[in-house]
Amino acid sequence: MSFTDFANDAGLLVEDAANLLLGSLTAPSWGVCLNGSPVITPATPYGGGSLISALSAVASVSSVAGSPNISPCIASTVEFEYAQEWPISTYPQEQGAFQAYDKVTMPFDVKLRLAGGGSVSDRQAFLQTCMAISNSFSLFDVVTPEMVFSSVNCTHINWRRTAEHGVSLISVDLWFKEIPVTASANFGNTQQPGAAGQQSNGAQQPQTTTNSTQQNIVPGAVN
């Protein structure tokens, strides 16, 4: 190995170490976010715990708007699972044959296993945050190093503690499902009144019809 190759390899190692350190101190690679603010953040090395504690303190005051029961906490991601289906619809034909005619995109599922430890108050805050997430109607973002899974809501939570496991480190399973956000209906004037979309004008008081109106509605109606 020449001196030039050694210098290049050493430079790459220093750059990778700097990127790893900077990434661990700036943005969490795993976690759950609400409205762009971290709710569950990982406990990173290189002194990242104190930084995350500071960020969590700020986030608990300024972010998580509309969800006061959700306080940011620190936890480690133990397992991650992603699943999605694209069912293909078919219809039968003669002699046992079938024909495919459509492919439907179903909402994806994300399963997280999080572990929280520390003091009793830390574990209590971790469980309270997980329970608040599971009871919330808000849409969360599940953050991973490679992708961010947005617009998901928690549909399942469970944890189990035994004498051998879960005494000082609690493992919680959170299941999330994608909630597709659709566009709202936009009503407008149409050329034919009968083609106009239905609109809600609030509660309406009943009106008494006149004899002339009844004759127009029911042919042959008499006074």
Secondary structure, DSSP 8 states (H G I E B T S, - for coil): --HHHHHHHHHHHHHHHHHHHHHHHHS-SSEEEETTEEEEE---TTTHHHHHHHHHHHHHHHSSTT-TT---EE-EEEEEEEE----EEEEE-GGG-EEEEEE-----EEEEEEEE-SSHHHHHHHHHHHHHHHH--S-EEEE-SS-EEEEEEEEEEEE---SSSSSSSEEEEEEEEE------------SSGGGS--------------HHHHHHHSTT---
